[in-house]
Amino acid sequence: MSTRVNASYTETLALGQKSYLYYSLQKLSQGKELARLPKSLKVLTENLLRNLDGDTVTEDDIAAMAAWLKQGESSREIAFRPVRVLMQDFTGVPAVVDLAAMRDAVQRLGGKAEQVNPLSAVDLVIDHSVMVDAFASEQAFAINVDMEMARNGERYAFLRWGQKTFDNFSVVPPGTGICHQVNLEYLGQTVWQQEQDNQTVICPDTLVGTDSHTTMINALGILGWGVGGIEAEAAMLGQPVSMLIPEVVGFKLTGKLREGITATDLVLTVVQMLRSKGVVGKFVEFYGDGLATLPLADRATIANMAPEYGATCGFFPVDEETLRYLTLTGRSAEQVELVEAYSKAQGLWRHAGDEPVFTDTLGLDMSEVEACLAGPKRPQDRVTLSNVPQAFSLSQELVTERKQEQRLENEGGQTAVAVEQSLKGTEFLLNGHTHKLENGAVVIAAITSCTNTSNPSVLMAAGLLAKAAVEKGLTRAPWVKSSLAPGSKVVTDYLIKAGLMPYLEELGFYLVGYGCTTCIGNSGPLPEPIEEAIKKNDMTVAAVLSGNRNFEGRIHPFVKSNWLASPPLVVAYALAGSMNLDLTKDALGTDKDGKPVYLKDIWPSQQAIAEAVELVKTEMFHKEYAAVFDGDEHWRAIDVANSSTFNWQSDSSYIQHPPFFQTMDKTPEPVRDISKARLLAVLGDSVTTDHISPAGSIKADSPAGRYLQSLGIERKDFNSYGSRRGNHEVMMRGTFANIRIRNLMLENVEGGETRHYPSGEQLSIYDAAMRYQEEKVPLVVVAGKEYGTGSSRDWAAKGTLLLGVRAVIAESYERIHRSNLIGMGVVPLEFISDSAASLGLKGDELISIKGLNELTPGKELQVIIEAADGNKQEIKVRCRIDTGKELIYYQHGGILHYVIRRILE
């Protein structure tokens, strides 16, 4: 919020004995026109009005909102100031590492360390570090918690130091829940209050978060989205989020879901529709009278998946359902009354029949939604339940062809035998029993992630289905690793209250932890005999999870086929044990009398689910959030020093002083053109941040694995890439190290490899990059469409920089990753009419980029490509530095360098 109240546009709202000041959209000269704006843009307009200072925000910026109504789009850059920032520990630890390093830099350059402090409220929720090591037992939760604390002691001590040292910085300890669910159930206010000039000023609650699924909070009428950790750090240090006024696509919902159809089925349908529509970089706002039938938890499921459909956010306006949910989750009666009164006064309330002006629209009659999954490797690839076996089979055709070719090439040898066995399945011994593992076997079934565990209806449905299955005598397939990792403790409270927990446990769905587990690659090891069978026979096995991400190599390194599904379907697939079954007509198993049992026999009715959901009570939320920042005895026992700067430990394998600011001066060096750079990697379409910066397990023979072993760390203690994001030595070695990434400079090679030139030697990408650095050769990465999709990983940009990459040239970018590259001083360029394929790049070319020393936003630049034989071709690319503020950040060498220099001024 601005530091002083500007009375020109303020109004007073009186409620009971208290009065509040707010900035009134109705007081604007364009107030009547603005009434037809999408409600998400009204929130942005209020933000501009409240921060109107004639410098970062001008009257012209506000007028541009009215002008937006005429064309549904705008090229105007605006400065958005969210009132708070949300972090999780994977992305939060490196952010706090950067803040600590910035304190050192400011002190070195003559300032005071204490000048580096969050200016906005920051909440960091530790939710990404628990792994599913133990499962399917009553002791699983305790074992996993103990292992989490043992593995992450250094990180947690560092965060405790941050909690103690920085102002406006709160930490929600481990074992509490997933950041987005904690945000939805507790942190989010819908209307924010802050004292200014001895007055209580109110405004829409807004935020940015360091996790791409921050968008979930839009279900509560709270405008927020994921940004890179770099951009979030700048936001909490007082820098506005620079953005273009977005296009807003209206998504009209009508009708209601049919019997047997879940919120997950709805969201996968919405994801597919919006991906097909094309909404990357746009706001999506849901409207229509169908919203009246859509519970807030269902809205949250849809809003959560905005990164999967590519939008900046998926916004739901405030209405009666918002008030009901705020009341249910324990917000005060005063807060609920304030939300209603303010939303109606500002024109943010949803009325029946509302038809705002949108850039474009599409719609869905929810009665047409069918039961479905998404897979095997992208959230937008929706498959109806009956078509799953066919979709799995089609995804395996190329694999099978490759194996057949291999068999023919090795006829009569051991490889031929192994391949034949892989195609037919293989036997393995587990707990004294012999089982057969086939391609398509479900080896992971996980009720996990923020997407669905915020929603009582699908969790109660899973419990009711488990109850019916147990009563019929069905059991989980023995090769399935099953787990329950809710997003908050309230979930287990209501599952116990409903009497459903014992049935889930009977099928192996014991509580394994409260946090993001399988969905982010913390699925833990499979039982050794199963892992060995998969590896030895190169088998294609599957995971079914109630998550939001299923990219290659994300869920588990040995599980190639990953499917997103509703929690009840996760349980069903644990019973079936295979993707080759059609659950609409094939039996899941047999009952106690040997008769076949079908999915329809155990699927709960809507009435049964509704009755179970009625058991969710406000008292549960009061109980679980009463001491949300206190933590358990493990957390409270962590002792930290009282110091304004962090005492870096050179022998720490988790927290290291990053190199970003160690040589910076008070003034930036001029930007120079790139001359005779080498290609580090040539990549295809849909390269995700999981490919660029993995979050899952660390392979022993990878550069990061070798580094950890050099420190004397055993393989069992590697933990994950995500947990080691506070150590740049691990993370730069992990950049482009995903086992499924394909560098087109090499033929038929998976994994983080490249070819060094002019030697022609094949090396790991890290080793090649270090050799190029010794040779003082700059590097360029070339990619296809949708470069950087997926999670908002700042290390995907940080690691790229530390490898020596100065520019990325791609056909298109995901919004957050493009921003992160700029935030680290790497220039994102976009092909105008060419591509890596059309240029026939081999990887041995030299790349020169002209015009960087006189950049303007969106400028066309010249790229000279020199082949090994000396032939040259020139192409045009567009600089994807889109705004003037982004250009300033780039010219300073990154957004945090800019902030440090501003502090020193």
Secondary structure, DSSP 4 states (H G I P E B T S, - for coil): --SS--GGGEEEEEETTEEEEEE-GGGSTTHHHHTTS-HHHHHHHHHHHHT--SSSS-HHHHHHHHHHHHHS----EEEE--SEEEEEHHHHHHHHHHHHHHHHHHHHTTS-GGG---SSEEEEE--S-----S-SSTTHHHHHHHHHHHHTHHHHHHHHHHHHHSTTEEEE-TTSB-HHHHIIIII--SEEEEEETTEEEEEE-EEEESSGGGGGGGGGT-EEEE--HHHHHHHHTT--EEEEPPPEEEEEEES-PPTT--HHHHHHHHHHHHHHH--TTSEEEEESGGGGGS-HHHHHHHHHTHHHHT-SEEE--B-HHHHHHHHHTT--HHHHHHHHHHHHHTT-B--TT-----SEEEEEEGGG---EEE-SS-TT-EEEGGGHHHHHHHHHHHHHHHHHHHHHHTTTSHHHHHHHHHHH-EEEEETTEEEEE-TTBEEEEEE-SHHHHT-HHHHHHHHHHHHHHHHHT----TT-EEEE--SBHHHHHHHHHTT-HHHHHHTT--B--SS--GGGT---PPPHHHHHHHHHHT---EEEESSS---TTTS-TT--EEEE--HHHHHHHHHH-BTTS-TTTS-SEE-TTS-EE-HHHHPPPHHHHHHHHTT--HHHHHHHHTTTTT--HHHHT------SS----TT-SS----STTTT--SSPPPP--EEEEEEEEE--S--BHHHHS--SB--TTSHHHHHHHHTT--GGG--BTGGGTT-HHHHHHHTT--TT---TTSSS--SSEEEETTTTEEEEHHHHHHHHHHTT--EEEE--SSBTBSS--HHHHHHHHHTTEEEEEES-B-HHHHHHHHHTT-EEEEESS--HHHHT--S--EEEEE-GGG--TT-EEEEEEE-TTS-EEEEEEEE---SHHHHHHHHTTSHHHHHHHHHH-
